[in-house]
Amino acid sequence: AGYLSTPEKWQRFSNAWTQKLSEYGLSVFHMTDYENNWGDFKGLAEPKRVGLISELISLIGEHTCCSIAGAIITKDYNDIIQEELRQRVPYFQDPYFVCFIYCLDLLVKQFDSLCPGDETVTLVFEQNKGMEGRALEYFKEYKRKHRGYGAEKLVSLDFRPKKKCVPLQAADVIAYESRKELINKFDVPLRQPRRSLMELSKNNLIGGYLDTDHLRALADRHST
């Protein structure tokens, strides 16, 4: 999951986000730590907790063009993406990477409206040594196969630490909320979407979860 914005907006966002965190005595934001009152968030009074996430979500909405999110049910992945295919196609070796493929497709399909003219896009992910090599390989292959269909706007793929790349801290928020929404969809009784996700969704949320039909289509496409 992540966001799309311009370099100028990202710079203003990073400054505003860092300033806002400092007002709460924080230097970096981790959504899981925030939700569970871990680490620097331990002992943060409830009014401050509510105020913090509300202000951060407002900054996200003010400085981004859209959000992109994808999620997958592990059982569906295990049932449909068989071991033989995982061994033959390195990109299918874990569900996280399948979500990467899904989100890349979603983004490129929206380029005509999101990135008109000669605008280009640089993708930045959190550092992950387990997937960086495969991601770069797939990225190059994707650009080659989809040139003329939007992929020519993709300039590069980079990996940075979350602490030093502030927009990745914002991506942590939509990633967490997307996962929670997927879990809520299968709760009985059905839970309503979280308020934080509803606020984030106001700013052109693109995405969803890969159901069994999506996964079968993906497997069929790479089996030939």
Residue pairs with C-beta under 8 A, 6 or more apart in sequence:
1 67
1 68
1 69
1 70
1 103
1 171
1 174
1 175
1 178
1 207
2 67
2 68
2 69
2 103
2 125
2 167
2 168
2 171
2 174
2 175
3 60
3 64
3 65
3 66
3 67
3 68
3 167
3 170
3 171
3 174
4 64
4 65
4 66
4 67
4 68
4 107
4 114
4 121
5 13
5 63
5 64
5 65
5 167
6 65
9 63
9 64
10 63
10 167
12 63
13 59
13 60
13 62
13 63
13 64
13 166
13 167
13 170
14 166
14 167
16 59
16 63
17 29
17 56
17 59
17 166
17 169
17 170
18 166
20 52
20 55
20 56
20 59
21 27
21 28
21 29
24 44
24 48
24 52
25 40
26 40
26 41
27 40
27 163
28 162
28 163
28 169
29 56
29 169
29 172
29 173
30 39
30 162
30 169
30 172
31 172
31 173
31 175
31 176
31 177
32 38
32 172
32 176
33 39
33 40
33 41
34 41
34 49
34 52
34 53
35 176
37 43
37 44
41 49
44 52
53 173
53 196
54 199
56 170
56 173
57 173
57 196
57 199
57 200
59 170
60 67
60 170
60 173
60 174
60 200
60 203
61 199
61 200
61 202
61 203
64 170
64 203
65 114
65 203
65 204
66 110
66 114
66 203
66 204
66 205
66 206
67 174
67 200
67 203
67 204
67 205
67 206
67 207
68 103
68 106
68 107
68 206
68 207
69 103
69 174
69 175
69 178
69 205
69 206
69 207
69 208
70 99
70 102
70 103
70 106
70 178
70 207
70 208
70 209
70 210
71 99
71 178
71 179
71 181
71 182
71 208
71 209
71 210
72 95
72 98
72 99
72 102
72 209
72 210
72 215
73 182
73 209
73 210
73 211
74 95
76 210
76 211
76 212
76 215
77 95
77 98
77 215
79 212
80 212
80 215
80 216
80 219
81 92
81 98
81 215
81 218
81 219
82 219
85 92
85 219
85 222
85 223
86 92
86 93
89 222
90 134
90 137
91 97
91 98
91 101
91 134
91 138
91 222
92 98
92 219
92 222
93 134
94 131
96 131
97 131
97 134
97 135
97 138
98 210
98 215
98 218
99 210
100 131
100 135
100 138
101 138
101 218
102 210
102 214
102 218
103 207
104 123
104 139
104 142
106 206
106 207
107 114
107 121
107 206
108 146
108 149
108 150
108 151
108 153
108 154
109 150
110 206
111 121
111 150
111 153
112 150
115 121
115 153
119 153
120 153
120 154
120 155
121 153
121 154
121 155
122 155
122 156
122 157
122 158
123 139
123 154
123 156
123 157
123 158
124 157
124 158
124 159
124 160
124 165
124 167
124 168
125 135
125 157
125 158
125 159
125 160
125 168
126 159
126 160
126 161
126 162
126 165
126 168
126 171
127 159
127 160
127 161
127 162
128 159
132 159
135 157
135 159
136 157
139 154
139 157
142 151
142 154
143 151
143 152
143 154
145 151
160 168
162 168
162 169
162 172
173 196
173 200
174 200
174 205
177 194
177 196
177 197
177 200
178 197
178 207
180 194
180 197
181 193
181 194
181 197
182 209
184 190
184 191
184 192
184 193
184 194
185 209
193 201
210 218
